[in-house]
């Protein structure tokens, strides 16, 4: 089978397509024919060697994917050949024609969701769910600010928060992204390249927001306190550097700052997330937005785009 293989940490060019050995599921494993694989920013950090979790070399990247179950081990109880599934992590990596997963790493994909959409489900929607509900404990009627609302996690957060009865404020850095966030349910959208957008958010919300989903803490966190209400919560989902922070800003607001890594969730929390995703996809209030599909051979270009361009939906690879 064809698969992307990384033999050294580095730039996007370290990913090459190779012929790899066919995979055979063990007793508790599921063998999935990958129809589409999701590309996430975390994939680029792992490939570059900057992530705290570094896989043993060589490895095949990818946690997210969608496809059809080819075979299952004798100990697999709830998944069978022919099932349409999406992956929530993988043993062998999803940037490939086939992947091996544990049974608890796959979940049923409703028939109303395409494979390309399915490849954009787990990391974005699970991250947004954990941030909003398991960390921030969002309450209906609260005001939520989603930085980077046009990216995959941002879109998921907008959709989840709107369904939960929140008032949603989004930011994006392009006209296309701002329109997308509004189309997906944001009540107000602001251009985060405008140096005055925090002041505009305060004006629009009449005094600030209860929850902030922070995608770029090294750029925004210090200023977030200017739009955060007293006793507000900030959930840090992403950061690309360090920051000098004035602790008194958090003290004055008695704010709670949550750091968050999706894969620290417990098995019970993951089960809750998967149930929520299935229900939301089936009822169509969760709608993964696919921005662009690349062939597997252009994985390096996909990695460049997800970091360098202005996000407007999900990027996927098609084997």
Rosetta blueprint (number, residue, H / E / L):
1 X L
2 X E
3 X E
4 X E
5 X E
6 X E
7 X L
8 X L
9 X L
10 X L
11 X L
12 X H
13 X H
14 X H
15 X E
16 X E
17 X E
18 X E
19 X E
20 X L
21 X L
22 X L
23 X L
24 X L
25 X L
26 X L
27 X L
28 X L
29 X E
30 X E
31 X E
32 X E
33 X E
34 X E
35 X E
36 X E
37 X E
38 X E
39 X E
40 X L
41 X H
42 X H
43 X H
44 X H
45 X H
46 X H
47 X H
48 X H
49 X L
50 X L
51 X L
52 X L
53 X L
54 X L
55 X L
56 X L
57 X L
58 X L
59 X E
60 X L
61 X L
62 X L
63 X L
64 X E
65 X E
66 X E
67 X E
68 X E
69 X E
70 X E
71 X E
72 X E
73 X L
74 X L
75 X L
76 X L
77 X L
78 X L
79 X L
80 X L
81 X L
82 X L
83 X L
84 X E
85 X E
86 X E
87 X E
88 X E
89 X L
90 X L
91 X L
92 X L
93 X L
94 X L
95 X L
96 X E
97 X L
98 X E
99 X E
100 X E
101 X E
102 X E
103 X H
104 X H
105 X H
106 X E
107 X E
108 X E
109 X L
110 X L
111 X L
112 X L
113 X L
114 X L
115 X H
116 X H
117 X H
118 X H
119 X L
120 X L
121 X L
122 X H
123 X H
124 X H
125 X H
126 X H
127 X H
128 X H
129 X H
130 X H
131 X H
132 X H
133 X H
134 X H
135 X H
136 X L
137 X L
138 X L
139 X L
140 X L
141 X L
142 X L
143 X E
144 X E
145 X E
146 X E
147 X L
148 X L
149 X L
150 X L
151 X E
152 X H
153 X H
154 X H
155 X H
156 X H
157 X H
158 X H
159 X H
160 X H
161 X H
162 X H
163 X H
164 X L
165 X L
166 X L
167 X E
168 X E
169 X E
170 X E
171 X E
172 X E
173 X L
174 X L
175 X H
176 X H
177 X H
178 X H
179 X H
180 X H
181 X H
182 X H
183 X H
184 X L
185 X L
186 X L
187 X L
188 X E
189 X E
190 X E
191 X E
192 X L
193 X L
194 X L
195 X L
196 X L
197 X H
198 X H
199 X H
200 X H
201 X H
202 X H
203 X H
204 X H
205 X H
206 X L
207 X L
208 X L
209 X E
210 X E
211 X E
212 X E
213 X E
214 X E
215 X L
216 X L
217 X H
218 X H
219 X H
220 X H
221 X H
222 X H
223 X H
224 X H
225 X L
226 X L
227 X L
228 X E
229 X E
230 X E
231 X E
232 X E
233 X E
234 X E
235 X E
236 X E
237 X L
238 X L
239 X L
240 X L
241 X L
242 X L
243 X L
244 X L
245 X L
246 X L
247 X H
248 X H
249 X H
250 X H
251 X H
252 X H
253 X H
254 X L
255 X L
256 X E
257 X E
258 X E
259 X E
260 X L
261 X L
262 X H
263 X H
264 X H
265 X L
266 X L
267 X H
268 X H
269 X H
270 X H
271 X H
272 X H
273 X H
274 X H
275 X H
276 X H
277 X H
278 X H
279 X H
280 X H
281 X H
282 X H
283 X H
284 X L
285 X L
286 X L
287 X L
288 X L
289 X L
290 X E
291 X E
292 X E
293 X E
294 X E
295 X E
296 X H
297 X H
298 X H
299 X H
300 X H
301 X H
302 X H
303 X H
304 X H
305 X H
306 X H
307 X H
308 X H
309 X L
310 X L
311 X L
312 X L
313 X E
314 X E
315 X E
316 X E
317 X E
318 X E
319 X L
